[in-house]
Amino acid sequence: MEYDRAKELAASPDPAVRLELAQRQDVRPEILYFLAIDEATDVRRAIAANVSTPSQAHLLLANDADEEVRAQLADKVARLLPSMPEDEAGAAREYAVQTVELLARDELTRIRAILSQALKSAVNVPHHVVKQLALDVELIVSAPVLEFSPLLTDEDLREIVEGAAQSGALSAIARRVGLSSGVSDAIVATRDVSAVAALLANDSAQIREETLDLILDAAPSVEAWHEPLVQRPNLPGAAAKRIAGFVAQSLLSRLMARSDLPAEALAEIKTVMQKRLNVALPEEPAAEAPREAGKEKEKEAGAAMAEAEAAVKKLLKLNKLDNDVVQDAIERLDRNFVLQALAQAGKAPVPVVQRALESRNGRLITALVWRAKFSMRTAVMVQRDIAKVPPKQMLNARNGTDYPLGKGELEEQLKVLGL
């Protein structure tokens, strides 16, 4: 397009005319730069998405008040930056780097998450930007780069693990392809159940025999580790024998069926299997007793949950399920009532609420309490007394009573839970 004609259209009082111009890729850079500060949001969004927009304009757009402008920009620049050679002439790459640095600090989780997803496998991007995303407090931001980025060094990963990273972040690291034994050691040292389970399930992760022994010391009481232990490749014979001593019968049979174990180890596993069967067979009632006890406990737990559900629904119907009632339940540590209150008042599935509480993630739990329309004081009590969130990971009230996160951020947390 001729410069004079483009300049005339850029000055048009009609936003639709300026929008059409902003979407064109045959316009001079200075015209697109001018449109980057247009008063019409749709025009700025089009400029943010336009691949012909000059890099200088990106710095303006990275600070735009509109979330969608920044989202369009994050998606575009994160895709373009890895393809820019580091020795490229001019300042285009430098502007792109500065833009990405700004977006990596954006106040909205969604923007940072877009950036992380786009850069998770990139190699030709600044290390410090990837590390900043890896250290992000929001799992939706940190997890992609923690699991996939080739730029994170073992030193970076150990630093993050030893810095008391949340469980989801540890699990993301544990799933990395070719994880080194040093990082595996650091993950096992945290004793995080989910992360160690992910590590054991990662066939490419290197785990030293000494580290595997530490896992086995705690494994009898941690059922989540049993199956990945049985399936772990290159399992030492001594470890296989120890595993045979505590896993369930079905897993014991799978362990016995492995073809990669030494004959000596298989013979020992068979001996252990026979001993366990011999103990159980003579007195059948004794073998049945644990199962019956387990069924009875399940029945009691189900009845308690049903009772809590009925009580919550009744209070909801009477419009009496308020903060005082929920806080009383928290003080008497009535987990079932609190779980049902969050589920029923927030219209969230009980398994989702249960998963959030078990995650010990202060942000997810706070978002659930907000969704149920309870106060921030209630959110603090649920975090501290019911979910047992570590103090450093708790969200506290702002100004004594207010939620510390805005509506947009709270909604982003709920999206993580699928709500």
Secondary structure, 3 states (H helix, E strand, C coil): CCHHHHHHHHCCCCHHHHHHHHCCCCCCHHHHHHHCCCCCHHHHHHHHHCCCCCHHHHHHHCCCCCHHHHHHHHHHHHHHHHHCCCCCCCCHHHHHHHHHHHHHCCCCHHHHHHHHHHHCCCCCCCHHHHHHHHCCCCHHHHHHHHHHCCCCCHHHHHHHHHCCCCHHHHHHHHCCCCCCHHHHHHHHHHCCHHHHHHHHHCCCCCCCHHHHHHHHHHHHHCHHHHHHHHHCCCCCHHHHHHHHCCCCHHHHHHHHCCCCCCHHHHHHHHHHHHHHHHHHCCCHHHHHHHHHHHHHHHHHHHHHHHHHHHHHHHHHHCCCCCHHHHHHHHHCCCHHHHHHHHHHHCCCCHHHHHHHHHHCCHHHHHHHHHHCCCCHHHHHHHHHHHCCCCHHHCCCCECCCECCCCHHHHHHHHHHCCC
